[in-house]
Amino acid sequence: MYERTAGDIELIKEIVSWFESQLPIFENKIIEISSKNDLNEIAFFCHRIKSSVGTLSFDILYEKLNFLEQEAKKNNTLIDYNIEILFIFTSLKEHLTELKIHLKL
């Protein structure tokens, strides 16, 4: 994240703060979408959130969101998107906590 922000700690704080404030909104929306099993909406939402996750340098979660987006676009109904999304949001919360501790935010 330092590289992406040229080491601008204030910018990093703003990005982390914004993402943290949006996380409950994202989570509620994706839970609503995934409960409908609308794969087009799931793909769109995964696409939408993965850029924010990438900005935070959470690369593994970015790849997971990218995978889910592509599979939803292929109409892959063998994946339990609810479980995958729960994993992603649990991991996002943990990563944010670790990032805040690491950056002393």
C-alpha positions in Angstrom: 0.0 0.0 0.0 3.0 2.3 0.6 4.0 1.9 -3.0 0.5 2.7 -4.3 0.3 5.9 -2.2 3.9 6.9 -2.5 4.2 6.5 1.3 1.5 9.1 2.0 0.3 8.1 5.4 -2.5 10.6 5.5 -3.8 9.2 2.2 -3.5 5.7 3.6 -5.5 6.8 6.6 -8.2 8.3 4.4 -8.4 5.2 2.3 -8.6 2.8 5.3 -11.2 5.0 7.0 -13.3 5.3 3.9 -13.2 1.5 3.3 -14.0 0.7 6.9 -17.0 3.1 6.8 -18.3 1.4 3.6 -17.6 -2.2 4.6 -21.0 -2.6 6.4 -22.8 -1.2 3.4 -20.9 -3.5 1.0 -21.5 -6.4 3.3 -25.3 -5.9 3.6 -25.7 -5.3 -0.1 -23.7 -8.4 -1.1 -25.6 -10.6 1.4 -28.9 -9.3 -0.1 -27.7 -10.0 -3.6 -26.2 -13.5 -2.9 -29.4 -14.6 -1.0 -31.2 -14.1 -4.3 -28.7 -16.2 -6.2 -28.6 -13.6 -8.9 -25.2 -14.4 -10.5 -25.2 -11.3 -12.7 -25.5 -9.1 -9.6 -23.0 -11.1 -7.7 -20.5 -10.7 -10.6 -21.1 -7.0 -10.8 -20.7 -6.5 -7.1 -17.5 -8.5 -6.9 -16.2 -6.4 -9.8 -17.2 -3.2 -8.0 -15.6 -4.1 -4.6 -12.4 -5.7 -5.9 -10.8 -2.5 -6.9 -11.1 -1.1 -3.4 -9.7 -4.4 -2.0 -6.8 -4.1 -4.5 -6.1 -0.5 -3.5 -5.7 -1.8 0.1 -3.2 -4.4 -1.3 -5.2 -7.3 0.0 -4.1 -9.3 -3.0 -5.4 -12.7 -2.0 -8.9 -11.3 -1.4 -8.7 -9.4 -4.7 -7.9 -12.7 -6.5 -10.8 -14.4 -4.7 -13.2 -11.6 -5.7 -11.9 -11.8 -9.3 -12.4 -15.6 -9.3 -16.0 -15.3 -8.0 -16.8 -12.6 -10.5 -15.6 -14.7 -13.4 -17.4 -17.8 -12.1 -20.6 -15.9 -11.7 -20.3 -14.5 -15.2 -19.9 -18.1 -16.4 -23.2 -18.9 -14.5 -21.4 -21.4 -12.4 -24.0 -22.6 -9.9 -21.7 -25.2 -8.3 -20.2 -22.5 -6.1 -21.8 -21.6 -2.8 -21.5 -17.8 -3.1 -22.9 -17.2 0.3 -20.1 -19.1 2.0 -17.5 -17.5 -0.2 -18.8 -14.0 0.4 -18.9 -14.7 4.2 -15.3 -15.8 4.0 -14.3 -12.7 2.1 -15.9 -10.2 4.5 -14.6 -12.0 7.6 -11.1 -11.8 6.0 -11.6 -8.2 5.1 -12.4 -7.2 8.6 -9.4 -9.2 9.9 -7.1 -7.6 7.3 -8.3 -4.1 8.1 -7.7 -4.7 11.8 -4.2 -5.9 11.1 -3.5 -3.0 8.7 -4.6 -0.5 11.3 -2.4 -2.1 13.9 0.6 -2.2 11.5 0.1 1.4 10.5 -0.7 2.5 14.1 -4.0 4.1 12.9 
